[in-house]
């Protein structure tokens, strides 16, 4: 098997050894869940329940009409205690539904799942409706509605299962490959059928090659593969950000997604491992997206783990219950996500969301901040950029307030992977500038559009 990759990128320390060998643990009880109402990329939705109301696990508790929306479901059975703004993992306050677990009234079920649906017997429209009804979004980080991604307007040649997990520290996808490979293969087959793709590819970095035999066995035993579906494994070079959609597509197909384009423009659909497993649950069990797997690790974490917990679980509750033990003296930073693209949060009082792939408890040594210096024009950021953008020129344009020039250079093509910041010898905070720059550029475009009207 040839090992493929893309041009550019970086090689940050992997630091996956602390949690990589830890089997996935499932939390069976939590004292409360704080569920953010809007956890998807798209139009906002509104609560459908009231304070004091009893809800079942899997019951729809928020929704709205619109193509770019997905419903929200109760992750536990219990009583709605509050509906109020709370701090979320993006460091902004958003409306949350707080549920305290409680047994259902006598004679009633604690669950409100949908009936199972055969994904290979239903129509495409029924499949997409089921995926939306389950509230499934991209679980790799973006939170894009899955039913929209799986309704491309162009022919699809490849369904790519993103099992690269290139972010340092994170190992939940690795454990999923080892523990439930048959679910991943089933998910690939379901998506292939939904988008009418002739080939499925499970992309695995070479630092996880020990998981390949498990996945290959699941492929060989898959009823859909035996019936003629083509699903294979593609080993990839261990490099960051190998797990980016555009990087995966280039490595596997040799094609490049055009500037401003989408994977479907080159005949591809890419889905994260967690998303595929959630799709399987939605069809096979009728289970909405009410829980997810994630890694808890870092130098200040005494008990690195791979966990599955209800959506809305507070990290503070895991610490209080000693599910996660921390070294408070060395703790310097809490990050939701990986160290390259994750977000530092102010406290433990933040809930797990649909797109939470990891929680890092960083030690002072790990979180050491470097003093930013003047750009020395070395060009390392240009060589590292996987999207062929010039980070140095972008930074100059943004710092001078020339957002039109920044757009021409490729600001909106930046995937915010942080490779440029990682390799910069002057420790320039490049990716932070680009994130702010994108927000300013979009605001300027909206204002311009309003003036035109």
N, C-alpha and C positions, 0 to 999 in steps of 0.2 A: 504493500500500500504506500503510495507516494504521500509525502507530507507537504502540505501546501500552506501558503501564507500570503501576505499583502506587502506592499512597499511602505516603508516608514514604520512608525510605532516606537515603543520603548520597552525596556526590560526591568521594571521595578521588582524589588524583592518579593517573592511569592508569599511567604509566611502563611502557608496553608497547612503546615504540619500539625499545628496545635488542635485543629478541629477536624482535619481530613479523615482521621480514623474513627471518629465518634459517630456511632449509629444515630439515626434520627429518633428523637424522643418526642412523644405526643403529650401535650398538656391536656389533662382531662378536666381540670377545674381552674377557674380564675375568680377572684372576688368581684370583678366588674369588667365591663368592656366599654371603651370610649370610642365610638365608631364615627369617624369623619364622614359627613354626608356626601361630599364631593371628592371622590378618589380617582376620577378618570379624567383623561384629556378630552375635553368637550364641554358642551353646554351644562350648566348647573342643574341639579335636581332638587326636589323639595321633600321634606318629611311627610309621611303618610300616617304617622302614629302620634299619640299624645302622651304627656306625662301621666303616669299611673296605669297605663295600659299594659296588659300581659301580652308578650309576644313569644312565638315559638322560634326555635332555631331554624333558619331557612326562610322565615316569613319575610316578605317584601316590606321594608319600612321606609323607603324613599324612592321616588321615581319622577320622571317628567317625559313629555312627548319630545320627539326630536331624534334625528338620525344619530347625532353624536352624543347620545346619552346611554347610560346603562343603569339599571336599578341597583339598589342597595338592600342587603338582607341582614336580619338579626343573626349574629354569630353564636349566640347562646339563647336558651329559653330563660325568660325572666321578666322583670318589671322595668318599664322605662322610668328612670328616676329623674333625668334631666334632659333637656334639649337646649344646648347653649354653646357659645363659642369656646373653643379650647385651642391651645397651641398644638400644631401639627408638625410633622417631620420636615416640612418646607419652611419652617420658622415663621409661619403666618398663622393667625387665628382663623379658624373656620368652624362652621356649625357642626356640632357633634351630637350624637344620640347616645346617652349613657344608660346602659342596661345592667341591672343587678341580677345575677342568676337566681332562679327560683324554680321549684318544681311546679309543673302545670296543675291545674285543678284536677281533682280525682276523675278518672275516666277519660282524660284527654291526653293526646300525644304531646311530647315535647318537641317534635319536629314537624316541619311543614315543607317537605320536599316535593318536587314535581314527580310525576310517574316516569319511569325509565322510558327511553326512546331509542330504538335501533338506528344508529347513525348510518348504516349501510342499506336500510330499507326506506328511510324517509326521503323527502324531496330536499333540494338545496334550500328552498325557502323555509321549510320546517327546521332544518339544521341551524340556519342562521338565527331564526326566531328563538330556538332553544338556547343558543350561545348567549344571545342578548338577555333572555329571561333569567339566565344564571348569573348575570352581572359580571361576566368575565372581561377582564382587560389584560393588556400586556403586563406580565408580572416581572419582567426583567428590569423595570424602572420607569418606563415612559407612561404606562397606564392608558395606552390607546385602546379604545373599544375593539374587542376582538371580532365582533360581528361585522364591523366596518372593514377591518383589514381583510377578512375572509370573504369579502364581496368585491373582488377586484374587477375593474372594467376592461382589463386586458388579459389575454391568454397567459396561463401560468404553466411553466415547464418544471419548476422545482419547488418543493416544500422543504425548507431547511429547518431542522430542529436545532436551536442554538443551545448547545451544551458546552460551549467554550469556557464559560465562567472565567474570564481573563482577569477580573479584578483581584488584586491580592487579598488574602485572608479568607475570602468567601469559599465555602465548600458544600453548600446545601445542594447544588445541582450535581456535584460529584457523588454525593451520597444517594441521591435519587437515581442516578444512573446505575448504581450498584444494587440498591434495595428494591426498586420497582421499575426495572427496564422494560418489562412488558407493557406497563402503562404508557411509557413514552412512545413505544412503537405503535401501540393502539392509537395514541393521539395523533401521530404522524399520518397514519392510515385514514383516520377520520377527516383530517384537514385535507389530505390529498383527494378524498372523495368529494368533499365540499367544494373545493376550487377546481376540480377536474384536472389535477396535475398528474403526469405520467411517472414522475420520479420523486422519491423522498430521500433526503440526506440528513443523517444525524452527525453534526459537526462536533468533534471532541479534540481538545488540545492534547498534545503528546504527554503533558505532565499528568494526564488522567488516563493513560493508555491501559492501566490496570483495570479500568472499568469496561474496556472494549469487549472482552470475552462475555461478560454478562449481557451486554447489549446485543452482541452478535447471536447469542443463544436465543434471546427473545425474538430477534428478527427471524431466525430459522424456524421457530415454533409458532410464529404469527399465522393465524388462519387466513388473513388477508394476503400475506406474502405467498403462502402456499396456493392461494387462489389466483396468483399472477401479479399482485402488486409489486412494484420494484422499490425496495427500501435498502439503502446501504449506509455504511459508516464512512466518514471522511476524517482522517486524522490531520490535525493542523499543528503548525509550529506554535510553541508556547511564546506568545508575544502579546503585548498590550497595544491597542485595544482590539484583539482578534475577535472578540464577541460583538463588536459593532456590526449592525446589519450590513452596511456597505462593505466593510472589510471581509465579512463572511462570504458575501456574494462574490466579491472579486477573487477571493482565495479558491472558492469551490467551482465557479463557472468561468472565471477569467474575464467576466464582464464588469463594467463600471456603471453604477447608477449615475445618470446625468445630474449636473448641478441643478438643484431645485426639483429633482425627480424623486420617484418612489421605487421601491423594489419591484413592483409590478411592471415598471417600464422596461425591465430586463427579464421579465418572466419569472419572478421569484416571490415567494411569500416566506417570511422568517418568523418563527414562533419560539419563544423561550420554553425551556423544559417545564417550568412551573405552570405556564399557560396551557401547555398540552395536557398536563395531568388534570388541570381544572376542567378542561373540555371533556375529557374522559369521564370524570365524575358527574358532569352535567347530563351526559347521555346514559351512562350505565347505572347510576344511582339516582338521577334526578336531583343531585345535590348542587345548590348554588355555591358561588365562591364565598365561603364564610370562614375559611381558615387558610393559612399558608405556611410554607416552610421557610426558615431563614437561619442564618448562622449568627451566633453570639460569640465573639472572640476578641482578641486584642491583648496587649501586654498587661493591662490592668484587670483582665478577666481571669480569675482563678479557676473557673470551670468552663472552658470553651465547649460549646455544644452546637449541634444542629437540631433545631426545634421545629415542631408544627404547633401553632397556637391559633386561637380564634382571632379573627380580624378585630382590632380594637383593644387587644391586650396591652396594658401599660408596662413598659420596661421596669418602672418603679415597683410594680407588683411582683415581677419576677425576682427582683433584688430582695424585696421584703420577705418573700417566701423562701429565700435561699435557693431558688431554682437556678439563679445566676449569682455566683459569689464574686465580689469585686475587691480589689486592693485599693481602698479609698485614698491611701496616702500617695500612691503613684498615679492615680487617675487624673488625667489632664484634659481629656476631650472625649465626648460621646458623639459618634458619627452614625447616621442612618445611611446604609448603603456601604459601598466600598471606599477605600481611602482616596481613590483617584477621582471619582465622580459623586461621592456621597456628600451629605450635608451635615455639618456640625450643628448640634442642637444644644440648647442651654441647660437641659436637665434630663432626668430619667422620666419625667412626667409626660412622655410622648407615646402615642399608641402605634402599634404595628398596623400598617396599612396593606392594601392589596399589592402594592409595589415595593414592599420592604424586603429586600433580599438579604440584609444583614444589619447587625448592630455591633459597632466596634467600640470597645472600651479601651481607649488609647492611653498608654503610659506617657509620662513626661518625656521620656527618651524618644518614644515613637513620634510624638506630636510636636517635637522641637521645631519651632518656627525660625526660619532664616530671615535676616534683615534684607529687604529688597535693595538692590543696587542698580546702577545705570546699565542699560543694555550695551554689551560690548561688540555687537554685530558679528557674532561668531557663526550664525546660521544653523546652529544645532536644532533650534525649534522648527526650522523649515524642513530639515532632513527627517525629523521625527513625525511631522504632521501626516497622518494617514489619509487626509482628504486633499493633500497637495495645496494647502493654503499657506500664505506667508504670515505666521503669527506676529513676527516683528513689525511688518508693515501695517498689519491690522491694529496693533497696539498704538502705533504712531497716529493713525487716522482717528482712532477713538479718543486718544488723549487730546487731539487738536479739535475735537468736536465735529469732524468731517465724516458724518455717518453715510453720506452718499458715496464717498470714496471707500469707506469700510465695506459697504455692500458690494461695490464693484470688485474689491479684493477677494471677497468670499465670506463675509461675516456669517451669513445665514447657512453656509455650508459647514461651518464649524460644528462638530458633534460634542464639543465640550468634554473631550476625553481626558484632558489634562496632561497629555504626553509632552506638550511644549513646556509647560510649567515644570514638569519633572526633570527634563534634561537641561533646563536653563541654568548655566553656572552663575548667573547674576540673581537667581531666585526671583525672577520677575513673576508677579501674580497675573499671568496672562489670561488664564481661563476665567478668572473672576471678572476681568475687564470685558471679556467677550460676552459673558452672561448679561452683564449690565448693559453692554452695548446693544445686544439683541433687543432687550426690553425697550430701550430708548428708540431704536430704529422702528420697532413695531408701533410704538406710540406715535411717532412722527408720521408714519404711513396712515394710521387711523385718523389722525387730525387732518391730514391732507385730503383723505377720502371724504371726510365730513364737510370740508370747505368746498369740495367740488360739487357736492349735493346742494 
